[in-house]
Amino acid sequence: MTLIDTSSWIHLLRPNGDPVVRSRVEAALKAGEACWCPIVQLELWNGARGDREKRVLRDFAAVLPVLPIDDDVWSDAYALARRARSRGVTVPATDVAISACARIHGAAIESADSDFRWLQSVTE
């Protein structure tokens, strides 16, 4: 499974999105590997532009697996945030939760956001 971050979904949804990122998301979709989590869904719905993007989000909601954000994910997110902060890395809490969600569920992350590279560096 590949947890697609909001930043990469946006490249897929927008006509001016980065074609390289778009192709990575499309490949994950075609392979049946793409998934998302509730925070990613919230971020996408919060920024959805127009009827087309809303329709695509509804279509994705009907078919994409959702990785739950349960107590294990929250515990991992708290620990990850503490480790990151102790190393001088501060990233948005939503990205910490998304990263923890992927880690707990054994999913890779597809992201166009450099915060995930920072988070990866504190988990190694």
C-alpha positions in Angstrom: 0.0 0.0 0.0 1.0 3.6 -0.7 -0.5 6.3 1.4 -0.9 9.3 -1.0 -0.3 12.6 0.8 -2.5 15.6 0.2 0.4 17.3 -1.7 0.5 14.6 -4.3 -3.3 14.3 -4.7 -3.3 18.0 -5.4 -0.8 17.5 -8.3 -3.2 14.9 -9.7 -6.3 17.0 -9.3 -5.1 20.3 -10.6 -4.5 20.8 -14.4 -1.2 22.6 -13.6 0.1 19.9 -11.3 3.6 18.5 -11.6 3.5 15.8 -14.2 6.1 13.7 -12.4 4.1 13.7 -9.2 0.9 13.1 -11.1 2.4 10.0 -12.8 3.5 8.5 -9.5 0.0 8.9 -8.1 -1.5 7.5 -11.3 0.9 4.5 -11.1 -0.2 3.8 -7.5 -3.8 4.0 -8.5 -3.4 1.7 -11.5 -1.5 -0.8 -9.4 -4.3 -0.8 -6.8 -1.7 0.4 -4.2 -3.1 3.9 -3.5 -4.8 4.6 -0.2 -5.5 7.6 2.0 -6.3 8.4 5.6 -8.9 10.6 7.3 -6.6 13.6 7.7 -5.7 13.5 4.0 -9.4 13.3 3.1 -10.1 16.3 5.4 -7.3 18.4 3.9 -8.5 17.6 0.4 -12.2 18.4 1.1 -11.1 21.6 2.8 -9.3 22.8 -0.3 -11.6 21.2 -3.0 -12.2 23.6 -5.9 -15.3 23.3 -7.9 -17.6 20.5 -8.9 -15.0 18.4 -10.8 -12.6 18.1 -7.8 -15.5 17.3 -5.5 -16.7 14.6 -7.9 -13.3 13.1 -8.1 -13.0 13.0 -4.3 -16.4 11.3 -4.0 -15.3 8.8 -6.6 -12.0 8.1 -4.7 -14.0 7.8 -1.4 -16.0 5.0 -3.0 -13.0 2.9 -4.0 -9.8 3.8 -2.1 -8.9 2.0 1.1 -8.8 4.2 4.2 -6.0 3.6 6.7 -7.5 4.3 10.1 -6.0 6.7 12.6 -6.4 4.7 15.7 -4.8 4.8 19.2 -1.6 3.1 17.9 -1.2 5.7 15.2 -1.7 8.6 17.7 0.9 7.0 20.1 3.4 6.7 17.2 2.6 10.3 16.1 3.3 11.6 19.6 6.6 9.8 19.8 7.6 10.9 16.3 6.8 14.5 17.1 8.9 14.3 20.2 11.9 12.8 18.3 11.6 15.3 15.5 11.5 18.2 17.9 14.4 16.9 19.9 16.4 17.0 16.7 15.3 20.5 15.8 12.8 19.4 13.2 9.3 21.0 13.4 6.7 20.0 10.9 2.9 20.4 10.8 1.0 18.1 13.2 -1.1 16.8 10.3 2.1 15.6 8.5 3.3 13.9 11.7 -0.1 12.1 12.0 0.0 11.0 8.3 3.6 9.8 8.6 2.7 7.8 11.7 -0.4 6.4 10.0 1.7 5.1 7.2 4.3 3.6 9.6 1.8 1.8 11.7 0.0 0.3 8.7 3.2 -0.6 6.9 2.5 1.7 3.9 4.9 3.7 1.9 4.2 7.5 1.5 3.9 9.3 -1.8 4.4 13.0 -1.1 5.5 16.1 -2.9 6.0 17.7 0.6 9.6 17.9 2.0 8.3 17.6 5.5 8.0 13.8 5.0 11.7 13.6 4.1 12.5 15.4 7.4 10.3 13.0 9.3 11.9 10.0 7.6 15.3 11.3 8.7 14.3 11.2 12.4 12.9 7.7 12.2 16.1 6.1 10.8 
